[in-house]
Amino acid sequence: MNGLVEDFNFAASIEGRAKPFSTMMYLSHRTQLATLESYFQPAGALYEQFIQTGKEPYPVERVLLATGLGLRGRRSLFQGGKRLDTPAARHQLPARTILF
């Protein structure tokens, strides 16, 4: 479907579910030069740096914060949009950041 679908899409039949599960990751700023792979290249480069140096290229707390907030968001949606406490969001991250 190259040329028809410009974003990252996934669908699967899941046993016990009547309808297929599907999701889409919108890839902003798509151009002729930006391939699907180029969206993941920065993360790959940081992983490679970590393997080579043994030092985390950014604070692990950032990953925990992002995954924790994503999990709370999904739990909230599953519970009908219920407001949930996010204690991890109170964590103070270092000022140092990495921009791609």
Residue frames as a rotation matrix with the C-alpha (Angstrom) as fourth column:
MET 1
0.565 0.825 0.000 0.00
0.825 -0.565 0.000 0.00
0.000 0.000 -1.000 0.00
ASN 2
-0.431 -0.775 -0.463 2.96
0.682 -0.615 0.395 2.30
-0.591 -0.145 0.793 -0.51
GLY 3
-0.949 0.058 0.309 1.72
0.169 -0.735 0.657 5.65
0.265 0.676 0.688 -1.69
LEU 4
-0.042 0.998 0.045 -1.76
0.247 -0.034 0.968 5.12
0.968 0.051 -0.245 -0.23
VAL 5
0.882 0.282 -0.379 -0.95
0.404 -0.034 0.914 5.11
0.245 -0.959 -0.144 3.48
GLU 6
0.261 -0.809 0.527 1.62
-0.066 -0.559 -0.826 7.62
0.963 0.181 -0.199 4.75
ASP 7
0.195 -0.142 0.970 1.50
-0.951 -0.268 0.152 6.83
0.238 -0.953 -0.188 8.47
PHE 8
-0.863 -0.472 -0.181 2.42
-0.388 0.849 -0.359 3.81
0.323 -0.240 -0.915 10.56
ASN 9
0.123 0.985 0.122 -0.67
-0.966 0.090 0.241 1.57
0.226 -0.148 0.963 10.72
PHE 10
-0.931 -0.356 -0.082 -1.29
-0.321 0.905 -0.279 -1.79
0.173 -0.234 -0.957 12.35
ALA 11
0.148 0.979 0.138 -4.29
-0.977 0.124 0.172 -4.13
0.151 -0.160 0.975 12.51
ALA 12
-0.881 -0.412 -0.233 -4.73
-0.367 0.905 -0.213 -7.63
0.299 -0.102 -0.949 13.94
SER 13
0.285 0.908 -0.307 -7.45
-0.387 0.401 0.830 -10.17
0.877 -0.118 0.465 14.59
ILE 14
-0.696 -0.472 0.541 -7.50
-0.661 0.128 -0.739 -11.05
0.279 -0.872 -0.401 18.28
GLU 15
-0.586 0.449 -0.675 -9.00
0.339 0.892 0.299 -14.27
0.736 -0.054 -0.675 19.56
GLY 16
-0.389 0.540 -0.746 -12.13
0.906 0.078 -0.415 -13.56
-0.166 -0.838 -0.520 21.58
ARG 17
-0.475 0.227 -0.850 -12.78
-0.061 -0.972 -0.225 -10.17
-0.878 -0.055 0.476 19.97
ALA 18
0.403 0.737 0.542 -15.45
0.565 0.265 -0.781 -9.72
-0.720 0.621 -0.310 17.34
LYS 19
0.998 -0.048 0.027 -13.74
-0.013 -0.678 -0.735 -6.78
0.053 0.734 -0.678 15.63
PRO 20
0.304 -0.953 0.020 -10.09
0.776 0.235 -0.585 -6.43
0.553 0.193 0.810 14.63
PHE 21
0.564 -0.287 -0.774 -7.80
0.494 -0.634 0.595 -4.27
-0.662 -0.718 -0.216 16.73
SER 22
0.303 -0.507 0.807 -6.17
0.838 -0.261 -0.479 -1.42
0.453 0.822 0.345 14.83
THR 23
0.511 -0.215 -0.832 -4.06
0.466 -0.744 0.479 1.59
-0.723 -0.632 -0.280 15.59
MET 24
0.593 -0.342 0.729 -2.34
0.640 -0.350 -0.684 4.39
0.489 0.872 0.011 13.69
MET 25
0.117 -0.619 -0.776 0.71
0.691 -0.511 0.512 6.47
-0.714 -0.596 0.368 14.54
TYR 26
0.948 0.255 0.192 0.47
0.317 -0.680 -0.661 9.79
-0.037 0.687 -0.726 12.74
LEU 27
-0.039 -0.999 -0.003 3.86
0.917 -0.036 0.397 10.75
-0.396 0.013 0.918 11.33
SER 28
0.793 0.367 -0.487 3.98
0.236 -0.921 -0.310 14.52
-0.562 0.131 -0.816 11.08
HIS 29
0.379 -0.633 -0.675 6.10
-0.667 -0.693 0.275 16.46
-0.642 0.346 -0.685 8.63
ARG 30
0.264 -0.262 0.928 6.33
0.483 0.869 0.108 13.63
-0.835 0.419 0.356 6.11
THR 31
0.400 -0.220 -0.890 8.37
-0.751 -0.635 -0.181 14.56
-0.525 0.741 -0.419 3.06
GLN 32
0.817 -0.192 -0.544 10.13
-0.335 0.610 -0.718 12.72
0.470 0.769 0.434 0.28
LEU 33
-0.153 -0.988 0.006 13.24
-0.485 0.069 -0.872 12.69
0.861 -0.136 -0.490 2.49
ALA 34
-0.445 0.052 0.894 11.53
-0.882 0.144 -0.448 11.44
-0.152 -0.988 -0.018 5.66
THR 35
-0.320 0.299 -0.899 11.01
-0.308 0.864 0.397 7.69
0.896 0.404 -0.184 5.54
LEU 36
0.786 0.616 -0.054 9.34
-0.198 0.334 0.921 5.58
0.585 -0.714 0.385 8.19
GLU 37
0.427 -0.707 -0.563 12.78
0.809 0.577 -0.111 4.41
0.403 -0.408 0.819 9.26
SER 38
-0.422 -0.662 0.619 14.04
0.335 -0.749 -0.572 7.98
0.842 -0.034 0.538 9.70
TYR 39
0.385 0.621 0.683 11.52
-0.483 -0.495 0.722 8.52
0.787 -0.608 0.109 12.50
PHE 40
0.998 0.007 -0.067 13.21
0.048 0.611 0.790 5.81
0.047 -0.792 0.609 14.57
GLN 41
0.378 -0.924 0.061 16.81
0.450 0.126 -0.884 6.61
0.809 0.361 0.463 13.64
PRO 42
0.019 -0.420 0.908 17.41
-0.617 -0.719 -0.320 9.05
0.787 -0.554 -0.273 16.57
ALA 43
0.685 0.273 0.675 16.34
-0.716 0.422 0.556 6.41
-0.133 -0.865 0.484 19.10
GLY 44
0.926 -0.376 -0.047 18.55
0.341 0.881 -0.327 3.85
0.165 0.287 0.944 17.37
ALA 45
0.205 -0.885 0.418 21.51
0.076 -0.411 -0.908 6.22
0.976 0.218 -0.017 17.47
LEU 46
0.160 -0.097 0.982 21.04
-0.901 -0.422 0.105 6.80
0.404 -0.902 -0.155 21.21
TYR 47
0.929 0.182 0.321 20.79
-0.297 0.886 0.357 3.05
-0.219 -0.427 0.877 21.82
GLU 48
0.675 -0.738 -0.013 24.00
0.464 0.438 -0.770 2.52
0.574 0.514 0.637 19.87
GLN 49
0.043 -0.634 0.772 25.70
-0.423 -0.712 -0.561 5.26
0.905 -0.302 -0.299 21.91
PHE 50
0.529 0.240 0.814 24.58
-0.849 0.154 0.506 3.53
-0.004 -0.958 0.286 25.11
ILE 51
0.983 -0.176 0.055 25.99
0.178 0.983 -0.047 0.17
-0.045 0.056 0.997 23.96
GLN 52
0.423 -0.876 0.230 29.30
0.383 -0.057 -0.922 1.76
0.821 0.478 0.311 22.98
THR 53
-0.245 -0.552 0.797 29.82
-0.390 -0.697 -0.602 3.90
0.888 -0.458 -0.045 26.08
GLY 54
-0.444 0.163 -0.881 27.85
0.693 0.686 -0.223 2.05
0.568 -0.710 -0.417 28.77
LYS 55
-0.864 0.146 -0.483 26.38
0.251 -0.706 -0.662 5.41
-0.437 -0.693 0.573 29.84
GLU 56
0.059 0.969 0.239 22.72
0.903 0.050 -0.427 6.33
-0.426 0.240 -0.872 29.44
PRO 57
-0.661 -0.343 0.667 22.38
0.666 -0.678 0.312 9.15
0.346 0.650 0.677 26.89
TYR 58
-0.332 0.587 0.738 19.44
-0.453 -0.786 0.421 10.62
0.827 -0.195 0.527 28.82
PRO 59
-0.712 0.025 0.702 17.93
-0.691 0.151 -0.707 10.10
-0.123 -0.988 -0.090 32.29
VAL 60
-0.882 0.393 -0.260 16.02
0.304 0.896 0.324 6.84
0.360 0.207 -0.910 32.65
GLU 61
-0.594 0.682 -0.426 13.44
0.361 -0.247 -0.899 8.81
-0.719 -0.688 -0.099 34.64
ARG 62
-0.538 0.384 -0.750 12.32
-0.729 -0.659 0.185 10.39
-0.423 0.647 0.635 31.36
VAL 63
-0.728 0.255 -0.637 11.40
-0.295 0.722 0.626 6.98
0.619 0.643 -0.450 29.97
LEU 64
-0.761 0.440 -0.476 9.61
0.648 0.556 -0.521 6.02
0.035 -0.705 -0.708 33.18
LEU 65
-0.590 0.543 -0.597 7.70
-0.091 -0.779 -0.620 9.31
-0.802 -0.312 0.510 33.16
ALA 66
-0.555 0.356 -0.752 6.62
-0.832 -0.261 0.490 8.97
-0.022 0.897 0.441 29.53
THR 67
-0.699 0.299 -0.650 5.58
-0.001 0.908 0.418 5.32
0.715 0.293 -0.635 29.83
GLY 68
-0.790 0.397 -0.468 3.85
0.568 0.186 -0.801 5.96
-0.231 -0.899 -0.372 33.15
LEU 69
-0.547 0.597 -0.586 1.80
-0.426 -0.802 -0.419 8.83
-0.720 0.021 0.693 31.76
GLY 70
-0.584 0.311 -0.749 0.90
-0.714 0.243 0.657 6.77
0.386 0.919 0.080 28.70
LEU 71
-0.788 0.263 -0.557 -0.23
0.383 0.917 -0.109 3.91
0.482 -0.300 -0.823 30.92
ARG 72
-0.698 0.548 -0.461 -2.34
0.313 -0.345 -0.885 6.24
-0.644 -0.762 0.069 33.08
GLY 73
-0.561 0.480 -0.674 -3.93
-0.752 -0.636 0.172 7.69
-0.346 0.604 0.718 29.95
ARG 74
-0.615 0.312 -0.725 -4.89
-0.348 0.718 0.603 4.24
0.708 0.623 -0.333 28.66
ARG 75
-0.785 0.337 -0.520 -6.24
0.611 0.562 -0.557 3.22
0.105 -0.755 -0.647 32.08
SER 76
-0.674 0.542 -0.501 -8.28
-0.151 -0.765 -0.626 6.42
-0.723 -0.346 0.598 32.21
LEU 77
-0.520 0.475 -0.710 -9.76
-0.837 -0.121 0.533 5.72
0.167 0.872 0.461 28.76
PHE 78
-0.701 0.212 -0.681 -10.54
0.113 0.976 0.188 2.13
0.704 0.055 -0.708 29.80
GLN 79
-0.619 0.453 -0.641 -12.33
0.755 0.119 -0.645 3.51
-0.216 -0.884 -0.415 32.88
GLY 80
0.300 0.876 0.378 -14.48
0.948 -0.317 -0.019 5.89
0.104 0.364 -0.926 30.85
GLY 81
0.105 -0.330 0.938 -12.22
0.301 -0.889 -0.347 8.95
0.948 0.318 0.006 31.10
LYS 82
0.872 0.211 -0.441 -11.91
0.463 -0.066 0.884 8.78
0.158 -0.975 -0.156 34.89
ARG 83
0.538 -0.699 0.472 -9.38
-0.568 -0.714 -0.409 11.25
0.622 -0.048 -0.781 36.33
LEU 84
0.778 -0.355 -0.518 -6.42
0.531 0.813 0.240 9.31
0.336 -0.462 0.821 37.72
ASP 85
0.805 -0.581 -0.120 -3.59
-0.293 -0.565 0.771 10.43
-0.515 -0.586 -0.625 39.97
THR 86
0.778 -0.628 -0.004 -0.18
0.260 0.328 -0.908 10.55
0.572 0.706 0.418 38.29
PRO 87
0.885 -0.436 -0.162 2.41
0.062 -0.234 0.970 10.49
-0.461 -0.869 -0.180 41.09
ALA 88
0.145 -0.881 0.450 5.26
0.897 0.309 0.316 9.89
-0.418 0.358 0.835 38.61
ALA 89
0.361 0.050 0.931 4.53
0.695 -0.680 -0.233 13.26
0.622 0.731 -0.280 36.99
ARG 90
0.997 0.002 0.074 5.68
-0.050 -0.718 0.694 14.95
0.054 -0.696 -0.716 40.20
HIS 91
0.454 -0.890 0.038 9.24
0.760 0.408 0.506 13.76
-0.466 -0.201 0.862 39.60
GLN 92
0.732 -0.290 -0.616 11.72
-0.374 -0.927 -0.008 16.56
-0.569 0.237 -0.788 38.89
LEU 93
0.761 -0.467 0.451 13.77
0.648 0.586 -0.486 15.75
-0.038 0.662 0.748 35.80
PRO 94
-0.164 -0.896 -0.412 17.26
0.652 -0.412 0.636 17.15
-0.740 -0.164 0.652 35.28
ALA 95
0.361 0.261 -0.895 17.54
-0.290 -0.881 -0.374 20.31
-0.886 0.395 -0.242 33.19
ARG 96
-0.675 -0.685 -0.273 19.70
-0.496 0.148 0.856 18.52
-0.546 0.713 -0.440 30.58
THR 97
0.445 0.838 0.316 17.69
-0.184 0.430 -0.884 17.40
-0.876 0.335 0.345 27.59
ILE 98
-0.715 -0.588 0.378 18.29
0.240 0.302 0.923 15.90
-0.657 0.750 -0.075 24.16
LEU 99
0.320 0.780 -0.538 16.61
-0.437 -0.382 -0.814 17.35
-0.841 0.496 0.218 21.11
PHE 100
-0.033 -0.286 0.958 16.54
0.663 0.710 0.235 15.46
-0.748 0.643 0.166 17.85
